Amino acid sequence: MVMKKSNNSLLDRLNEPQILFTILYVVAIAIGMIFNFAKYKAFHVNIFDYCDITDFILFPFSDFKIILFTLVIAILCLILYYVDLRLRDYFPNFFKKSFVSQAQYKTISFCISICMFVLFIFIVSQKYSKNFYNNIELAEDLTIYTKTETFKGKYIGKTSDVLFMYQNRELKIFPITSNITYYEIN
């Protein structure tokens, strides 16, 4: 019986689909957290005060634009990776004449790429939240029915415990309790 040599290095295992999907999902969660933080920060609310672990896991699915943005980031990462490989093929003597070894170059390149993408994500999320805030009148209508009252406003979002509504130029936060009979998003 021939034993296959196992490589446990994460960089060597990046070609395995389960590792790639896990990394992509963790990136999607991080992007969702950044986008939701920026969105609610425009209303002067720290969304993390109202979230639990389930909300963090579901952040990527809270808005279709977050999923699309995550896919764009993944595609950009692949493009940069292949450009980097091609540059190394075209300039094989770079590391012989350079003060940077190939291992150091990989680490530096990885760190610079991560910093660029994080900065890019923050810039896009700020523009996204500003656009959402400036166009709040285009948001879906929300009607909350309680046992005693009815509230109407614009739907901002929700977590597992609270609903966020924009009404009369201020953000209203409604705990999802037995007091709410039901709510409608139109």
C-alpha positions as a printed Julia matrix, in Angstrom:
186×3 Matrix{Float64}:
   0.0    0.0     0.0
   1.38   3.41   -1.0
   0.85   6.24    1.47
   0.33   9.68    0.05
   2.4   12.41    1.64
   0.17  14.83    3.55
   0.77  18.55    3.46
  -0.8   20.33    6.42
   0.16  23.88    5.47
  -2.91  26.08    4.97
  -1.41  27.66    1.87
  -0.84  24.19    0.39
  -4.43  23.19    1.16
  -6.07  26.24   -0.45
  -6.89  24.21   -3.53
  -9.3   22.04   -1.51
 -12.92  23.16   -2.07
 -14.0   22.84    1.58
 -11.17  25.14    2.69
 -12.0   27.68   -0.02
 -15.73  27.68    0.79
 -15.02  28.04    4.51
 -12.7   30.98    3.91
 -15.2   32.54    1.5
 -18.0   32.2     4.07
 -15.85  33.72    6.85
 -15.03  36.61    4.51
 -18.75  36.97    3.69
 -19.56  37.12    7.43
 -16.89  39.79    7.95
 -18.16  41.82    4.98
 -21.73  41.48    6.25
 -20.65  42.69    9.68
 -18.84  45.69    8.21
 -21.78  46.59    5.94
 -24.33  46.27    8.74
 -22.14  48.23   11.14
 -21.85  51.06    8.59
 -25.59  50.95    7.8
 -26.7   51.27   11.41
 -23.9   53.69   12.33
 -25.58  56.18    9.97
 -28.52  56.04   12.41
 -26.16  56.36   15.44
 -26.75  52.76   16.51
 -24.11  50.17   17.34
 -25.7   47.1    15.75
 -23.43  44.77   17.71
 -25.27  45.71   20.9
 -28.39  44.07   19.44
 -26.88  40.97   17.8
 -26.19  37.43   18.87
 -24.1   34.76   17.15
 -26.95  33.75   14.84
 -27.22  37.28   13.5
 -23.49  37.32   12.72
 -23.77  34.04   10.82
 -26.74  35.35    8.83
 -25.32  38.82    8.06
 -24.14  37.78    4.56
 -27.72  36.84    3.67
 -29.33  39.99    5.08
 -28.75  41.83    1.83
 -28.21  40.43   -1.65
 -25.65  43.16   -2.33
 -23.4   41.72    0.38
 -23.31  38.34   -1.38
 -22.54  40.01   -4.71
 -19.83  42.14   -3.13
 -18.28  39.05   -1.51
 -18.16  37.34   -4.91
 -16.54  40.43   -6.45
 -13.91  40.42   -3.7
 -13.26  36.71   -4.28
 -12.85  37.26   -8.02
 -10.5   40.2    -7.42
  -8.43  38.03   -5.07
  -8.13  35.33   -7.72
  -7.14  37.87  -10.36
  -4.47  39.38   -8.11
  -3.18  35.91   -7.23
  -2.8   34.91  -10.89
  -1.25  38.27  -11.83
   1.24  37.76   -9.02
   2.05  34.23  -10.29
   2.55  35.52  -13.83
   4.84  38.31  -12.62
   6.97  35.76  -10.81
   7.14  33.7   -14.02
   8.19  36.73  -16.11
  10.77  37.91  -13.59
  12.3   34.73  -12.14
  15.58  36.45  -11.25
  13.85  39.08   -9.12
  14.5   37.18   -5.9
  18.17  36.56   -6.72
  18.87  40.29   -7.08
  16.43  41.46   -4.43
  16.89  41.91   -0.71
  13.56  40.11   -0.22
  13.37  36.33   -0.26
  10.51  34.52   -1.97
   8.96  33.54    1.39
   9.17  37.13    2.64
   7.67  38.35   -0.62
   4.67  36.02   -0.23
   4.07  37.27    3.31
   4.46  40.94    2.38
   2.27  40.52   -0.71
  -0.41  38.76    1.34
  -0.42  41.47    4.05
  -0.56  44.33    1.54
  -3.41  42.61   -0.34
  -5.4   42.08    2.86
  -4.93  45.73    3.87
  -6.03  46.92    0.42
  -9.15  44.75    0.47
 -10.12  45.78    4.01
  -9.74  49.44    3.06
 -11.76  48.84   -0.12
 -14.52  47.09    1.87
 -14.72  49.95    4.38
 -14.9   52.57    1.63
 -17.63  50.71   -0.25
 -19.62  50.03    2.94
 -19.51  53.74    3.87
 -20.81  54.71    0.44
 -23.47  51.99    0.66
 -24.69  53.17    4.08
 -24.67  56.83    3.04
 -26.71  55.95   -0.05
 -29.16  53.91    2.07
 -29.5   56.73    4.62
 -29.97  59.46    1.98
 -32.61  57.39    0.17
 -34.48  56.18    3.25
 -37.81  57.21    1.74
 -37.32  54.51   -0.88
 -37.03  51.81    1.79
 -39.84  49.3     2.25
 -42.8   50.32    4.39
 -43.11  48.58    7.74
 -46.24  48.29    9.84
 -45.98  46.92   13.36
 -49.14  45.82   15.12
 -49.04  45.57   18.89
 -51.87  44.71   21.24
 -52.64  48.4    21.75
 -51.12  50.39   18.85
 -50.06  50.36   15.22
 -46.74  51.88   14.09
 -45.91  52.77   10.48
 -42.52  53.72    9.14
 -39.66  52.62    6.91
 -38.03  49.22    7.39
 -34.36  49.48    8.29
 -33.62  45.91    9.33
 -33.9   43.37   12.1
 -31.96  41.03   14.29
 -33.29  37.98   16.07
 -34.41  40.19   18.98
 -35.36  43.61   17.58
 -36.91  45.42   14.61
 -35.53  48.75   13.41
 -37.95  51.28   11.94
 -37.37  54.84   10.75
 -40.34  56.97   11.73
 -40.7   60.75   12.03
 -37.01  61.37   11.3
 -35.77  59.07   14.04
 -34.9   55.42   14.42
 -37.3   53.36   16.51
 -36.2   50.07   18.0
 -38.9   47.51   18.76
 -38.05  44.41   20.8
 -39.62  41.34   19.22
 -41.75  40.23   22.13
 -45.2   38.9    22.78
 -46.36  42.54   22.77
 -46.0   42.62   18.95
 -48.92  40.79   17.41
 -47.31  40.78   13.96
 -45.56  43.04   11.47
 -45.78  43.6     7.73
 -43.09  44.71    5.34
 -44.57  46.16    2.16
